[in-house]
Amino acid sequence: MSNSSSISHFLLLALADTRQLQLLHFCLLLGISLAAILGNGLIISAIACSHHLHTPMFFFLLNLALTDLGSICTTVPKAMHNSLWDTRDISYTGCTAQVFLLIFLLGTELALLTVMCYDRYVSICKPLHYGTLLGSRACAHMAAAAWASAFLNALMHTANTFSLPLCHGNALGQFFCEIPQILKLSCSKSYLRELAVIVVSLCLGFGCSVFMVFSYVQIFKAVLRIPSEQGRHKVFSTCLPHLAVVSLFLSTVIFAYLRPPSISSPSQDLVLSVLYSVVPQVLNPLIYSLRNQELKAAVRKLLSRDERAWESVSPLSAVSGFPPVSANSGLAEGS
């Protein structure tokens, strides 16, 4: 019998058995990670560089994009490495870091989605109090609370999980480290302590879900009272992307952790893990950018600005490091 102190590494689930499929998975994961980095990077850059997007809604969206970037960088690079080099190993420290970062970032995402729902509720149902309830200081405090609460939750889960004695080997049935798979390796009844902590976290998540459902019921009631069809369309174009992201995130996480063991299978676990740890990070930028006209305009402006910046650099300045010479400069005029 071994315990957690004698385990130096874990074995992750192999995504494929043949070398060709391993390379195919590597290419797929590379494409997914590049799409997530590009999409979320554009959103972060557009919001940071566009002063008219410095509003509570886009401030929280910027934080959400940061969590998506962190999530995709937590799980996918190690899976890509294992597929490329035909290995399954992850160090004990690396596994601990993966568990902590994934819980931290997913918890932050849930908290941010709840705060974003509150932002929409106040802007539509209580517009006269919007400046008071969602001032710059209040937004900063809510974002800080989301990150801090998720950090403490992740720290508690990680410390609790890796303090358990592990004596059922070191093979995990997942392509990244997650708590349910590690609990299967425990040989002590003390794993019930971590299950109790998970139940508490699920209850908090359920409370967030109830709050979001209640908020959207009030929002849709207010929208139906808007006499202008154009006004209703504008409100829906603002709310529907957030509602789609919330639905995708909650449905996959809830089903992944609350489905009965009788309908659980390794292939189903793998699909669900991809749905809540990889897919949202790619789809979230697409969902928000397709429906939000202000964000699309800011992204287009950012890209066109970058193109003009590259065009303004002359070959000489690009090679030598000298600043580009414009037609109106004194040097161009022969002075």
N, C-alpha and C positions, 0 to 999 in steps of 0.2 A: 504494500500500500504506500502510495506517495502522497505528498501534500503539495500545496501551492508553493512552498519555499523551495522544493526540488525541481520545479518546472522552470526551465530557462526560456522556453519558446512554446508557441502554439502552432498547430497545423490548420491552416484555413482550407475551406472547401475549394477543390479544383473545379474551375468552370468548364474544362474540357479534358478529354483523355488523349486526343491525338494532337500532334504538333501543329497541323494545319488549322484545327479549330482554335487552338491556343492563340495563334497569330491573328486569326480572325477576331477573336474576342479582344485582343489587344488593340486592333485597329478600331473596333466599335467603341471601346472605352475611351480611346484617344479622341475620336470624333465627338463623343458625348461631352467629354471634359472640355474640349476646345469650344464647343458650342455654348456650354454653361459659362465659361470664363469670358467669352466674347460678349454674350448677351448681358450678363450681370455687370461686366466691366463698362459696357456702353451706358447702361442705366446709371451707374455710379458717376461716371464722367459727365454725362449730360446734366444730371441734377446738380453736381458740384459746380459746373461751369455756367449754368443758366440761372441768373439771379431771379427771374420770374418763377422759377420752380422751388425757391426757398420758402416753401409753405409746409405746414405740419404733415399733410398727406404725402408729399414727396420726401420729406425728411424721414418718415417712417419707412417709406419704400426703399430709400437708400440703405437704411439699416437692414431691411429684409434681404436686399441684394448682397450685403456683406455676409449674412448668415448662409445664404445659398452658395456663395463662393467658398466659404469655409467648409460647408458640408461636403461639397463635391471634391475638395482637396483632401478631405479626411479619409474617405473610403476608396476612391477610384485609383489614385496613384499606386497604392500597394497592390491592388488587384492587377493593374497594368504591369507592374514589375514582376509579379508572380507568373502571369501569362507569358511574358516575353522571355523570362529566364527559366521557365518550367520548374518552378519551386512552389512550395506551399507555406514556407516558414514565415512567422512573424515573431519578433522578440516579445518577451514578457512585458518589457517597458513599452514597446510599441503598441501592444494590445491594450495596455492600460490607457495609453494616450488616446487611442482610437475610441475606446468606450467613453472616456471623459469628454472628448471634443464632440462626439456625435450627440450625446445626451445634452451637452451644453448648447450646441447650435440648434438642435431641434426644439429644445425647450424655449430658447430665445425666439425662434420663429413662431411658435405657438403664442407666446406672450405678445409679440409684435403684431400678429394677425388680430389678436383681441383688441389691442390699442388702436389699430387701424380701423377696426369696426366701430369703436367708440368715436373716433374722429369723424367717420361718415355719419354716425347717428347725430352727433352734435351739429355738424354742418347742415344737415337736412331738417332735423326736428327742432333744433334750438339755435337757429342761425344768429339771433341777436346776442346770444351769450358765447358765441364761438371765440371771440378775441379774449374773453376772460377765462374760459375753461381750457383753451388750447393755445395759450401764449407760448412764447419761445422758451421761457423757463419751465413751464408745465410740460412741454414736449420733451425737453432735455431730461427732466426728472422721470417721466414715464419710460423713456428709452433706457435710461440708466437702471431703473427698477427692473425692466425686462431682462437686461443683460445680467444684473447682479443676482436676481432670483434664480435664473437658469444656471448661473455659475455655482451657487450654493447647492442647488438640486443635483447637478452633475457631480459635484464633489462628494456629496453624501452617498449617491448611488455607487460611484466608483470605489470609494473607500470601503463601503459595505460589501460589495461584490468580491473584491480581491482580498478581503480578509477571511473569506471562506476557505476551508480545506478542500483541495481538489484531488480526487483519487481515482477518477474514471478516465485517465489518460489525458491527452492534450489536444485531441482532434476536435475542431469546431465544425459544425454543419452549416457554415456560412462563409461567404467570401470576405467578410470583415468581422471584427470582434463586436459582439453585442451581448447584452446581459443574459437573455434567455438561453443562449447557447452555452455560456459559461456556467450558468446554474445547473445545466445538465451534467456537468463534470463534478459537481459537489457531492460529497459522500456524507455530509452532516445535515442534521435536522435544522441547523442554524440557517440554512437557505430560506427557511420560512420567514426569517427576519427581513431579508431582502424582498421577498414577495410582498410582505406587509408594506414596505416602503414603496414598491411599485404600485400597489393598490391606492395608497395615499396620493401618489403622483397622478394616477388615472382619474381619481376623484377631482383633483384640481383641474385636470384637462377637461373633464366632463363639465365642471363649473364654467370654464371658459367657453365651451361649446354652447351651453345653455344661454350664456350672456350674448353670444353672437347671434344665436337664433332669435332671441327676444329682440335684440337691436334691429335685426333685419325685418322682423314683423312690423315694428314701429316705422321703419324707413319706408317699407312698401305701402303702409297705410298713408303716410305723408305724401308719397309720390302720387298715389291715386287721387289725391285732392288737388294736385296741380292742374289748373285749367289748360295750360298751354301744352300742346303735344311736343313742341320743341324743348320745353323745359323738362318734361318727363324723359325725353330721349337723352338729354344731357346728364340727368341724374343717373339713369340706368347705365350710361356709358362709363360713369365713374364707379358705380357699385358692382357691376357685373364681373369685372376682372377680379376684384377682391373676393367676391362670393365664389367664383370658380376656383381660385387658389385655396380658399378655406375648405371647400368641399373635397377637393383632391387630397389635401393634406390630411384632414380628419378621417375621411373614409378609409384611406390606406393604413394609417396608424392604428385606428380603432380595430379594424378587421385583423391586422397583423398581431395585435396583442390580446384581443378579447375573443377571438374565434375559439370554438370548442376544440379540445385536443383530438377528438374523433375525426375531424375533417382536416387535420393538419398532415402535411407530407413534406419531405425535403424539397421537392420541386416547387410546391406552393410557397414554402418559406423563402426560397430564392426569389421567386417572382415578386412577392410582397415586399421583400427587402429592397429590391430595385425600385419598386413603385414609390416607396416613401423616402429612400435615401439618395436616389439618383434622378429619377424622372422629374420631380417638382423643381429641382434646381435648373433644369433645362427649360421647362415649360413656363415657369413663372415670368421670366423676362418677355417671352413671346406673348403671353396672355396680357400682360400690362401694356406692352408697346402696341399691340394691335388695336386696343380699344381706347387708349388715351391719346387724344389728338395733340395735347400740349407736349407730352413726352415724345411722340413721334416727330413733332416739329423740332424739338430740342436735339434729338439724335441726328436728324438730317442736318441741322445747323452745325452740330459738332463735327460731323463727317466732312461737310463742305469746307469748314474752317481748316480742318487738317489737310485737305487737298490743296487749299490755297496756300497754306504754310509750306507744304512741300514744293509747290510750284514756284514760290517766291525765293527759294534757295537756289542760287546759281551753281553750276558745276564747280567753279573755282572755289566758292565759299564752302561747298560741301566737302571738298578735298582738303583745302588749306586751313579751314577754320576761320577765315576772315568773314565778316558780316557781308550779306548781299548788298550790292550796289544798286540803288534805285535810279530811275531816270531823272529824278528831281534833286539828286544829291549834288553837293558841290563838286565832287570828284567827277561825276558824269558831265557836269557843265564845263569841266576843264579848269576849274579853279585850283 
